[in-house]
Amino acid sequence: MRARRGRQPAEDAPRVIVVGAGFAGLSAVRELDRAGARVLLIDRNVYSTFQPLLYQVATGGLNPGDVAYPVRAFAGKRAARFRLGELDRIDPAARTITLTDGAVLDYDYLILGTGVSAAYYGITGAAEHTLGLYTRRDASALRDHIMARLERLDIEGPGKTVNFTVVGGGATGVEVAGALAELKDALGAPFPEVDKADVHIRLVEMAPTLLAPFHPSLQSYAYDQLRRRGVEVLLSTKISEIDGNRVLLADGTELPSDVTVWAAGISGPEAVRRWGLPTGRGGRILTGPDLRVTGQDRIFAVGDIALTEDEPLPQLAQPAIQTGRFAAKQIEAAMTGRPAGTFHYHDKGIMATIGRRSAVAAASSWATTRRPRCRAARPSRSPAPGPGRLRFPGPNPFPSNCPATVPPDRPAAPRS
């Protein structure tokens, strides 16, 4: 029987610690509130970040506060407590965790949803000379660098140039490149002395296509849209080294770059190594089909940090939300003596915004024909395509009118 929403949990209710206030962690807290558990939510920030719109913050379309929500306020509405802190060590035998400030906390169940960090794949200088886009701080730092370079260009006058390089042709890279192109088009009012021809935007991708999980017709659409917006797109291009003012390609070509944005991959944070838990590809925590960490009965991993090798999931909001909710339900099942279940991801589709009034989206009808349904979409003129603000033409947001033929036995691939 579920606890009534808003009721304080019983003193003898299981103690559940949720580490990480991202999509997965907040989803778990919401479900645990319904279960009546005593929940402690821990995060190193006092706010939760809506990561899908960080590229808008980085390019000046939104303010940092527009993509943040106070964690304490969220926890208070769900009979949970919030503790500012960062996980340092885990002692599964004693059922305790230690924070970096030395605090030791007891738990009955532990949910890890800390998220991931950038993977640089051994490229010399990438970690030191590029800017990522994984946190609100990253987005603010990137915006400061972009605006500083434009200010310098305004001071230096004609004959000088500024070069922006985006590394990675996935959804984040495409969205950043498209937003930079929009920023370039809008320079006239704030920077009247800057010639748009002196602002160069480049996207570098090692694979032969952009947006690997999407249908080839949508990949081509994204490529054409970026080119039309003045973005130089380099495909099948490997990078060997990056420094403060250039990107060196594997073939020896040197590309000038004043600001280099890294959007090329993710890995588990270095702190995971101290936790003593099994890790797999990319340093992410290995879990079983019930999302319990391999070899552990009371520790769960959810969201991007989790890796279920039998069913790898894309690093998107929906997998994080669904795994967080499922882990909480597993704890509720344990509280009531019910058997563990197996997680199955419900694919609700993928989307990438290329720029104002231009995006690509794809969904898969897994339960019926397994035939992807997709289209190049033109969203409304809203300044930021947040949830509930994106408009698709027609009554069906994903009508089955792909411009190219799709084999009926090929499902839509997950975004890596």
ZIJODA-V236835 format. One record per backbone hydrogen bond with DSSP energy under -0.5 kcal/mol. CO is the residue of the C=O (numbers start at 1). NH is the residue of the N-H. Records with the same first field share a line. If there is no record, write none. Layout:
# ZIJODA-V236835
CO=NH + NH
This chain:
# ZIJODA-V236835
4=7
10=13
14=16 + 38
15=108 + 109
16=18 + 40
17=19 + 111
18=20 + 42
19=113
22=26
23=27
24=28
25=29
26=30
27=31
28=32
29=33
30=34
31=35
32=36 + 37
33=36
34=3
37=39
38=16
39=81
40=18 + 42
41=83
42=20
43=85
46=71 + 72
48=69
49=51
50=53
51=54
53=56 + 57
54=58
55=59
56=61 + 62
57=60
63=66
64=67
65=68
67=50
69=48
70=74
71=75
72=76
73=77
75=78 + 80
76=79
81=41
83=43
86=100
89=98
90=92
91=95 + 96
95=107
96=91
97=105
98=88 + 89
99=102
103=99
105=97
109=17
110=300
111=19 + 113
112=302
113=22
117=267
120=123
123=126
124=242
125=129
126=130
131=262
135=139
136=140
137=141
138=142
139=143
140=144
141=145
142=146
143=147
144=148
145=149
146=150
147=151
148=152
149=153
150=154
151=155
152=156
153=157
157=160
162=200
163=258 + 259
164=202
165=167 + 261
166=168 + 204
167=263
169=211
170=174
171=175
172=176
173=177
174=178
175=179
176=180
177=181
178=182
179=183
180=184
181=185
182=186
184=187
186=189 + 190
187=191
189=192
191=194
194=196
195=198
196=199
198=162 + 200
200=164
201=232
202=166
203=234
204=168
205=237
207=236
211=214
213=413
215=218 + 219
216=220
217=221
218=222
219=223
220=224
221=225
222=226
223=227
224=228
225=229
226=231
227=230
230=201
231=233
232=203 + 234
233=235
234=205
238=250
240=124
241=248
243=246
245=257
246=243
247=249 + 255
248=240 + 241
249=252
253=249 + 255
254=256
255=247
259=165 + 261
260=131
261=167 + 263
263=170
265=119
267=117
269=272
270=273
271=274
272=275 + 277
273=276
278=286
280=283
281=284
282=268
284=280
285=307
286=294
288=291
289=343
291=301
292=288
293=296
298=110
299=293
300=112
302=305
303=306
305=285
307=287 + 309
308=311
309=312
314=316
316=320
317=321
318=322
319=323
320=324
321=325
322=326
323=327
324=328
325=329
326=330
327=331
328=332
329=333
330=334
331=335
332=336
333=338
334=337
345=347
346=348
350=362
352=354 + 360
355=358
358=354 + 355
359=377
360=352
361=375
362=350
363=373
364=366
365=368 + 370
370=372
371=365
373=363
374=401
375=361 + 377
377=359 + 379
380=357
384=386
386=389 + 390
395=397
396=399
399=401
407=410
409=411
410=372
415=315
